Amino acid sequence: MISRFEIRHLGPADAGDYRAIRLAALQGDAAAFGSTYAAEVGRSLSEFAQRLETSTVFGAYADGRIVGMAGFKPYEGARERHKAFVWGTYVRPEERRHGAARGLMEAVVDAARGAVEQLTLAVVSDNTAAVALYRGLGFEVYGTEPRALKSNDGYTDEILMVRFLLIARRTAAG
């Protein structure tokens, strides 16, 4: 299937687009994210640009307009640098079910391959479409974090998933 979306790596010069899609995500799908619209709407454009310098973020564009995003950030700990966490996956509702999320996640996996050995992510437990997408891309469930997110509406569990990009050698201790 040929995608109608242009998937591209976002850099600091794309901070305006990134800010727009990030705020749309936090406003439109508030329950799916750890942050909130109120916490991020006041952030400066330079803060959004800085985030694009410290994480790898992709944008999906349709007709020149950003309609989705997904990113990953490697862990920094000396014993965790082999992993990266996928975050911020979102596609505007009117563009869903047309391949944007798959394209974004394929870009994330491709960019992470060679940089890290595995990707982890957390997805709210009632987002069955996202869980199915991630499974279709080779992610496996390894657990559930109960009450992972809290809002005025109560708690939400998150499903924890992993995709191994490189088969690790076992050590004598492992």
BELKA-V250567 format. One record per run of one state. SS is the DSSP state (H for helix, E for strand, L for the rest). FROM is the first residue (numbers start at 1). TO is the last residue. If there is no record, write none. Layout:
ss->SS from->FROM to->TO
ss->SS from->FROM to->TO
This chain:
ss->L from->1 to->5
ss->E from->6 to->10
ss->L from->11 to->11
ss->H from->12 to->28
ss->L from->29 to->29
ss->H from->30 to->32
ss->L from->33 to->36
ss->H from->37 to->40
ss->L from->41 to->44
ss->H from->45 to->54
ss->L from->55 to->55
ss->E from->56 to->62
ss->L from->63 to->64
ss->E from->65 to->74
ss->L from->75 to->82
ss->E from->83 to->91
ss->L from->92 to->92
ss->H from->93 to->95
ss->L from->96 to->99
ss->H from->100 to->112
ss->E from->113 to->113
ss->L from->114 to->115
ss->E from->116 to->116
ss->L from->117 to->117
ss->E from->118 to->124
ss->L from->125 to->127
ss->H from->128 to->136
ss->L from->137 to->139
ss->E from->140 to->151
ss->L from->152 to->153
ss->E from->154 to->164
ss->L from->165 to->174
